[in-house]
């Protein structure tokens, strides 16, 4: 199932049972493997109305065969990989699904050139990507799948920081910080006079785009003297390995590693109390500005193939259960119903005008009109 053998290392270090939160382990092997947990072992689908542990059947899978290619966001990867595994099992392995993690930007580059069928994205498609798709005769279905709480993390022995303000995060990450904000004490008086060691997503990552837009005020505007990676698991290992580290990535990579990391509460502008990332704070709208929708984009050319169209349908019918399994926030069931209607009617376009979606609410997500 993995796009390359190098991806096999992603699962084993961090998919494990966390009994206190009911996280079910996903133990995967190589391409086309079927080592995922049995459907009756799955935890609750949270905001989704699917019964706990239930994988919803989709008709017409028995006659399918072929290949579905997916690439893009490492943040969306855990959900898509879980869906891909279940879909392959449901088709009796007659359809193979490959899932890569070249980052949201890298995935869109392949998607707009017609090299892949589905793009995983941790931000909406941008104007230049829309134009690239048009130049190649590609339209797209924009399908929200869940919400994420982008999480700021430090080393577990960090005993001086429990929360951080949006202003302080900007002070750390803005381009002007390079060469100037080098120590923890440069961020807040009283913090250690020790080097601030930074880890973050690479520039092809939608997480990088979203974070810089939400915190700095402009997408891709960031200091460059940090350790980047498109692989969030590498960021986990980086922060874990240095007492004075700070990094950020999607909540699904924090939750199963919470014994190896410490998350910081984020104090929104104009507030005095920090808010911890969680399903509850995302749904309530309290975790701002770092809660965000996640998407898959399906090519107008690829969706004509039955295996791709059925994969997208299977994804939407099971996204609630499988997103909750990897600790993301499922959409309300009526939102998945709207997305299924969009798929059935082949309603192409984007609801975001080629811009990042900062501060959008769960309920607003599928009510915006689409633009070609």
C-alpha positions in Angstrom: 0.0 0.0 0.0 2.9 2.3 0.6 4.1 4.3 -2.4 7.7 3.2 -1.6 9.4 0.9 0.7 10.8 3.9 2.7 7.4 4.7 4.0 7.1 1.5 5.9 9.0 3.0 8.8 6.2 5.5 9.5 3.8 3.2 11.1 5.7 1.0 13.5 7.2 3.7 15.8 4.0 5.5 16.6 0.8 3.5 16.0 0.4 1.9 19.4 -2.4 1.4 21.9 -3.1 4.4 24.2 -5.7 2.9 26.4 -6.7 6.2 28.1 -8.0 7.6 24.8 -9.1 4.4 23.1 -6.6 4.7 20.2 -6.5 1.5 18.2 -3.1 0.5 16.8 -2.7 0.5 13.0 0.0 -2.1 12.3 0.8 -2.0 8.7 3.2 -3.8 6.4 4.2 -3.2 2.8 2.4 -2.4 -0.4 -1.0 -4.0 -0.7 -0.8 -5.4 2.8 -4.0 -6.0 4.8 -2.6 -5.8 8.3 -5.0 -3.2 9.6 -7.2 -3.8 12.7 -10.5 -5.6 12.3 -13.4 -3.3 11.8 -15.1 -4.3 15.1 -12.0 -3.0 17.0 -12.4 0.6 15.8 -13.2 3.3 18.3 -16.1 5.8 18.2 -16.5 8.0 15.2 -17.0 11.1 17.4 -19.1 13.7 15.6 -19.9 11.2 12.9 -23.1 9.3 13.4 -21.5 6.0 12.3 -21.7 3.4 15.0 -18.5 2.8 16.9 -16.3 0.3 15.1 -18.5 0.2 12.0 -17.0 0.4 8.5 -19.8 1.4 6.1 -20.2 -0.9 3.1 -20.4 0.6 -0.4 -22.1 -1.3 -3.2 -20.4 -2.2 -6.5 -16.9 -3.0 -5.1 -17.0 -6.6 -6.1 -16.5 -5.8 -9.8 -13.7 -3.3 -9.4 -10.1 -3.7 -10.3 -7.2 -1.4 -11.0 -5.0 1.2 -9.3 -5.7 4.4 -7.4 -2.8 6.8 -6.8 -2.8 9.3 -3.9 -0.1 11.7 -2.8 0.3 14.8 -0.8 0.0 15.9 2.8 1.7 13.9 5.5 -1.0 15.3 7.9 -3.8 13.7 5.9 -1.8 10.5 5.3 -2.9 8.6 8.5 -6.6 9.0 7.5 -6.0 8.2 3.8 -3.8 5.2 4.6 -6.5 3.8 6.9 -9.2 4.3 4.3 -7.0 2.8 1.6 -6.4 -0.3 3.7 -10.1 -0.8 4.3 -11.0 -0.1 0.7 -8.4 -2.7 -0.5 -9.8 -5.3 1.8 -13.4 -4.5 0.7 -12.4 -5.0 -3.0 -10.7 -8.3 -2.2 -7.3 -6.7 -3.1 -8.4 -6.3 -6.7 -7.9 -2.5 -6.4 -4.5 -1.4 -5.2 -4.2 2.1 -3.6 -0.8 3.7 -3.2 -0.4 6.6 -0.8 2.6 8.9 -0.9 3.7 11.8 1.4 5.4 14.4 -0.8 3.6 17.3 1.1 0.5 19.2 0.1 2.4 21.4 -2.4 4.3 18.4 -3.8 1.0 16.5 -4.1 -0.7 19.3 -5.9 2.2 19.5 -8.4 1.7 15.9 -9.3 -2.1 16.3 -9.2 -2.2 19.3 -11.6 0.0 17.5 -14.0 -2.3 14.6 -14.1 0.2 12.2 -12.5 -2.0 11.1 -9.6 -5.7 10.5 -9.1 -6.2 12.0 -5.6 -4.3 14.7 -3.7 -4.2 14.8 0.1 -4.2 18.4 1.3 -3.9 20.1 4.6 -5.0 23.4 3.1 -7.2 24.5 0.2 -5.8 24.5 -3.4 -4.1 27.8 -4.2 -4.6 30.1 -7.2 -1.4 29.1 -9.0 -2.3 25.4 -8.5 -5.8 26.0 -9.9 -4.2 27.7 -13.0 -1.8 24.8 -13.4 -4.7 22.3 -13.3 -6.7 24.4 -15.9 -3.7 24.5 -18.2 -3.7 20.7 -18.2 -7.5 20.3 -18.6 -8.0 19.1 -15.1 -10.9 20.1 -12.9 -11.3 18.8 -9.4 -13.7 17.8 -6.6 -12.8 19.5 -3.3 -13.9 17.1 -0.5 -13.4 18.1 3.1 -12.8 15.0 5.3 -12.1 16.2 8.9 -10.6 18.9 11.1 -7.1 19.0 12.6 -5.7 20.8 15.6 -2.3 21.9 14.5 -0.1 21.3 17.6 2.9 23.2 19.0 5.2 20.7 20.9 8.3 20.8 23.1 10.5 18.2 24.8 8.7 16.4 27.6 11.2 17.7 30.2 10.5 21.3 29.3 9.3 22.7 32.7 9.3 26.4 31.9 6.6 26.6 29.1 3.1 25.4 29.4 1.5 27.9 27.1 2.6 30.3 24.4 0.8 33.3 22.8 0.2 33.8 19.1 2.4 36.9 19.4 5.2 34.8 20.8 4.9 32.2 18.1 5.1 35.0 15.5 8.2 36.4 17.3 9.8 32.9 16.9 8.8 32.1 13.3 8.7 35.4 11.4 11.5 36.0 8.9 12.8 38.9 11.0 13.5 36.4 13.8 16.3 34.7 11.9 19.7 35.5 13.6 17.9 37.5 16.4 15.5 35.2 18.3 18.0 32.5 19.0 17.3 31.6 22.7 14.3 30.8 24.7 15.0 33.9 26.7 14.6 36.0 23.5 11.0 34.8 23.4 9.9 35.5 27.0 11.9 36.9 30.0 12.5 34.2 32.5 12.7 31.4 30.0 16.2 29.7 29.8 19.2 31.4 28.3 19.5 28.4 26.0 19.5 27.9 22.3 16.0 27.6 20.8 16.1 24.5 18.5 13.3 24.6 15.9 11.7 21.9 13.8 8.9 22.4 11.3 7.3 21.1 8.1 9.1 21.7 4.8 8.1 24.4 2.3 6.1 21.9 0.3 3.9 21.2 3.3 0.3 22.5 3.6 1.0 22.6 7.3 3.8 25.1 6.7 1.5 27.2 4.5 -1.3 27.2 7.0 0.9 27.9 10.1 2.8 30.8 8.5 -0.5 32.3 7.2 -2.2 31.9 10.6 0.8 33.0 12.8 3.0 35.2 10.7 0.2 36.6 8.6 1.5 35.5 5.2 1.8 32.0 3.7 5.3 30.7 3.3 6.7 33.7 5.3 9.1 32.1 7.8 12.6 32.1 9.1 14.7 29.5 7.4 17.2 28.5 10.1 15.1 25.5 11.4 15.2 21.8 10.6 12.4 21.1 8.0 10.9 17.8 7.0 7.9 16.8 4.9 7.7 13.7 7.2 6.0 14.6 10.5 7.4 11.5 12.1 10.9 12.9 11.6 9.7 16.1 13.4 8.5 14.0 16.3 11.9 12.4 16.6 13.7 15.8 16.3 11.7 17.4 19.1 12.0 14.3 21.3 15.8 14.4 20.9 16.5 17.9 22.2 15.5 19.4 25.6 15.4 22.9 24.1 13.4 22.0 20.9 10.1 23.4 19.7 8.1 22.3 16.7 4.7 22.0 15.2 2.6 19.5 13.2 -0.8 17.8 13.0 -2.5 16.5 16.1 -2.5 12.9 14.8 1.2 12.9 15.1 1.1 14.3 18.6 -1.6 12.1 20.2 0.1 8.7 19.9 3.5 10.3 20.9 2.2 12.3 23.9 4.5 10.2 26.2 7.5 11.4 24.1 6.4 15.1 23.7 4.6 17.9 25.5 2.0 20.1 23.8 1.7 23.8 24.6 -1.6 25.6 25.1 -2.0 28.4 22.6 -3.2 31.8 23.8 -5.3 33.5 21.0 -4.9 37.2 20.2 -6.7 39.3 22.8 -7.0 36.5 25.3 -5.1 35.7 28.5 -5.8 31.9 28.9 -4.2 29.3 26.7 -6.3 26.7 25.0 -5.1 23.1 24.5 -5.6 21.3 21.2 -8.4 18.7 21.4 -11.5 17.5 19.6 -13.7 19.6 22.0 -11.8 22.8 21.5 -11.8 22.4 17.7 -15.6 21.8 17.6 -16.3 24.7 20.0 -14.1 27.1 18.0 -11.9 27.9 21.0 -8.7 26.5 19.5 -7.8 29.4 17.2 -6.1 30.1 14.9 -4.6 26.6 14.6 -7.6 24.5 13.9 -8.1 23.8 10.2 -10.0 21.6 7.7 -8.3 18.7 5.8 -9.2 17.7 2.3 -8.9 15.2 -0.5 -9.0 16.5 -4.1 -10.2 14.1 -6.8 -9.2 14.7 -10.5 -12.1 15.2 -13.0 -10.2 12.8 -15.3 -9.6 10.1 -12.7 -13.1 10.2 -11.3 -14.5 8.9 -14.5 -12.8 5.5 -13.6 -15.1 3.5 -11.4 -12.3 2.4 -9.0 -11.5 6.1 -8.3 -15.1 7.2 -7.9 -15.8 4.3 -5.6 -12.7 5.0 -3.6 -13.9 8.6 -3.1 -17.3 7.4 -2.0 -15.9 4.8 0.4 -13.6 7.6 1.8 -16.5 9.9 2.6 -18.7 7.2 4.0 -16.0 6.1 6.4 -14.0 9.3 7.0 -15.8 9.9 10.3 -14.8 6.6 11.9 -11.3 6.5 10.5 -10.5 10.2 11.2 -11.5 9.7 14.8 -9.4 6.6 15.0 -6.2 8.7 14.3 -7.4 11.4 16.7 -8.7 14.0 14.2 -12.1 15.7 14.4 -14.8 14.1 12.2 -17.2 16.4 10.4 -20.9 16.3 11.3 -22.7 13.5 9.4 -24.7 16.1 7.3 -21.4 17.5 6.1 -20.3 14.1 4.8 -23.8 13.9 3.1 -23.2 17.2 1.4 -19.8 16.0 0.2 -21.3 12.8 -1.1 -23.8 14.9 -3.1 -20.9 17.0 -4.5 -19.3 13.7 -5.6 -22.4 12.2 -7.1 -23.2 15.4 -9.1 -19.5 16.0 -10.0 -19.6 19.5 -8.7 -16.1 20.7 -9.5 -14.4 23.7 -8.1 -13.2 25.3 -4.8 -15.0 27.1 -2.1 -11.9 29.1 -1.0 -11.0 31.2 -4.0 -7.4 30.0 -4.0 -6.6 31.2 -0.5 -5.9 29.5 2.8 -8.9 29.0 5.1 -7.9 30.6 8.4 -10.5 30.4 11.2 -13.2 28.6 9.2 -15.7 26.8 11.4 -16.9 23.2 11.1 -20.4 24.2 10.2 -19.3 26.7 7.5 -17.1 24.3 5.7 -19.5 22.9 3.1 -21.9 25.9 2.9 -19.7 28.1 0.7 -20.4 28.2 -3.0 -18.0 26.6 -5.4 -15.9 28.5 -7.9 -14.4 27.0 -11.0 
